[in-house]
Amino acid sequence: MHLLLIEDDPALRTALQRSLVRASMRVDVCGDGAVALGIWSTLQPDVVVLDLSLPGKDGLEVLQQARKAGLNTPVLILTARGTVGDRVLGLNAGADDYLPKPFDLDELEARVRALHRRRAGSSRDDAQDHPAVGSLRYDRENGAIYHQHQVLDLTPRELALMGALMVKAGYAVAKERLFEVVFPGELEVQYEAIEVVVYRLRKKLAGTGVTLMTLRGLGYLLKADS
């Protein structure tokens, strides 16, 4: 597990880092709220342990900006502010758990591991509901394909073809299967019509870092460019 500890107290920061490393975690640290968001964004940790009383920028502000920036890392807040109001503020800002100081190190480790397990479980569900290839993501619930958070402008047939390929990312999908998905029940349509959809789709994928490949005798597949 990769953990980012954002805590301004040097003695506490060192003690927590040593304890969590002994618990087989990789721990990076930060003691300044003004640079915390940049480090968080760069490292992309599995869990963030965040103190609220930070120099440069308050922990709540760091958390709010992280959520606005799309950083969905589970966050455990550490703070000497033990009131219910402060706890509510932290949770409303996007925190996943809250541990007031002083706390037991074993409880901290247990809560961090619980957040990590929860994220691992949700990631498996998300991979099924939001298949991804390179920078492209398919939201099966709303039927849209996203490139860097922007919806790709696709026709219904192009979208049907992309959806069928993205749920089988990395595997060839037979031309016959794609024809059934793109032209369901349309007996008057020529079989070669699927090639026209593929051609138009390739043009729209230019610049996305994803290539629609033809595998002779096997069908088509989507591949992220290296």
C-alpha positions, -999 to 999 in steps of 0.1 A, spaced: 0 0 0 12 35 -9 3 61 17 8 99 17 10 114 52 3 152 53 12 163 88 31 195 99 44 182 133 79 168 126 80 145 156 46 131 150 52 128 112 84 109 118 68 86 144 38 78 122 60 72 91 82 47 110 52 29 124 34 26 91 66 15 73 70 -12 99 34 -22 90 47 -29 54 34 3 39 52 27 15 49 61 31 57 95 16 53 126 38 45 163 34 44 190 61 31 220 42 -4 226 30 8 249 2 25 221 -16 4 192 -5 -19 192 -34 9 191 -60 26 162 -42 -7 143 -39 -15 148 -76 20 136 -86 23 106 -63 -13 93 -67 -12 73 -34 -37 46 -24 -46 65 8 -40 100 22 -37 107 59 -44 144 63 -39 168 92 -62 198 92 -39 223 109 -13 229 83 9 258 75 5 275 41 -30 261 35 -56 246 58 -61 208 55 -98 213 47 -89 236 18 -64 211 5 -90 184 6 -117 205 -11 -93 214 -39 -82 178 -43 -118 167 -48 -125 195 -73 -94 184 -92 -108 149 -95 -85 132 -69 -107 105 -54 -81 90 -31 -96 78 2 -87 103 29 -84 98 67 -84 131 86 -62 136 117 -69 166 139 -69 179 174 -103 194 166 -125 169 182 -159 185 180 -188 170 160 -190 202 139 -154 198 128 -160 162 120 -190 171 98 -170 198 81 -143 173 72 -167 147 59 -186 173 39 -153 184 23 -148 149 10 -130 129 38 -137 92 41 -129 88 78 -119 109 108 -96 102 137 -92 128 165 -59 133 183 -46 116 205 -51 82 188 -38 47 190 -14 37 163 -30 3 159 -64 20 153 -48 43 127 -33 14 109 -66 -5 110 -85 24 96 -60 30 68 -62 -6 58 -100 -5 59 -100 25 35 -76 7 12 -97 -25 11 -128 -4 4 -110 14 -25 -98 -19 -39 -134 -33 -39 -148 -2 -55 -121 -2 -81 -131 -37 -92 -167 -25 -96 -156 6 -114 -135 -13 -139 -166 -33 -148 -189 -2 -150 -163 21 -166 -140 1 -189 -110 21 -200 -84 19 -228 -56 45 -225 -72 79 -220 -106 67 -231 -133 57 -206 -167 41 -213 -195 49 -189 -219 20 -194 -246 36 -173 -250 67 -195 -236 52 -227 -209 78 -232 -173 75 -242 -149 100 -225 -115 113 -235 -98 132 -207 -132 140 -192 -147 152 -225 -175 133 -242 -165 120 -276 -189 131 -304 -199 98 -318 -229 86 -338 -251 59 -323 -235 33 -345 -200 45 -337 -208 45 -300 -222 9 -303 -190 -2 -319 -168 15 -294 -188 1 -265 -185 -34 -278 -147 -30 -282 -141 -13 -249 -158 -40 -228 -134 -64 -245 -104 -42 -244 -72 -59 -254 -91 -87 -271 -102 -91 -308 -139 -89 -313 -152 -107 -344 -165 -87 -373 -197 -108 -372 -203 -99 -335 -197 -62 -341 -221 -62 -371 -248 -77 -348 -242 -49 -323 -240 -20 -347 -268 -31 -371 -291 -52 -350 -319 -68 -371 -311 -47 -402 -311 -76 -427 -310 -52 -457 -276 -37 -447 -245 -50 -465 -220 -69 -443 -192 -45 -454 -211 -16 -438 -192 -23 -406 -160 -13 -424 -175 22 -431 -182 27 -394 -147 15 -385 -132 40 -410 -151 69 -396 -144 59 -360 -106 57 -367 -107 93 -378 -124 104 -346 -99 85 -325 -69 104 -340 -51 122 -313 -66 102 -284 -37 78 -280 -59 49 -288 -58 29 -321 -85 8 -336 -67 -22 -351 -78 -47 -378 -66 -83 -371 -72 -102 -403 -93 -133 -397 -100 -123 -361 -118 -89 -362 -110 -56 -345 -95 -45 -312 -87 -13 -293 -51 -7 -283 -36 21 -263 -6 36 -280 27 30 -262 
